[in-house]
């Protein structure tokens, strides 16, 4: 959340809501929908759920993977 806020997004945390995304960031020109993982990327089924999630054209669907002892996450954009 801190990374998105530092980039100028207003954020809300939706983790543990059993939804597809953990964070939602609203910027001046786009929306970021973010799934956050520790160590491993999500499986094929979860990745497909992210891909199929209906979102506006200006929304970006991101996966953030945080690895141990690494300062920044690995990031993938799902299109």
N, C-alpha and C positions, 0 to 999 in steps of 0.2 A: 504494500500500500504506500509506503514511504517513497518508493521509486516513482510511482505514478503521480503522487502529490507533488514531488519535486519537479516533475515534468509539466505541472500546471493543471492536472486533472483533479476534479472534485470526486472523491471516492467513497464508496460504501462497501462494507464487508458482508458477503452473503455466504460465507463458509458455514458448513454444518447445516445448511438449509435444505440439503438433499437436492439442490438445483445443479445445473450444469456448470455454473461459474462460481468462483470464490470471491472475486472482486469485480466491481463495476466502476469504471472511471469515466466521467463526463468532461470532455474538453471543449474548447471554443469551436472546434471544427469537426470533432469526431468523438466516438464512444469506444472505450476499450472494455472488452469482456475477457476476463483473465481466469484461467484455471491454474492453481498453484500446486506443485508436487514436490515431495522431498525424495531425493536420490534417483527415482525412476520416472521415465515418461509414462503417461497413461497408456493403458492397453488399447487394442484396436477398437473394441466396442465403445469405450469412453471417447476416444478420438473421433469416431464416427458420429457419436451423439453431439459433440461440439461442432463438427462440420455441418450437420443437418439442422442445428438450432437456427430458427428463423431470426434474423437480425436486420436492422436497417442497412442500407448501402454504405453508410459512413461509419459502420461499426467494424472494429478489428477484433478478431478472436485470437487470443494469445495463450500459449502454454509457457509457464515459468517453472523451471526445474531447479531447485536449490540443492546443491551438493555440499557435503561436509567440508568445512574449512575453505570455502570459496566465497569471496566477497559479493559477487553479483551472480544472478541466475543465468542459466542457459535459457534462451527464448526462442520459441518457434511460433510462427504465425500460421494459423489454419485458414485456408482459403476454400 
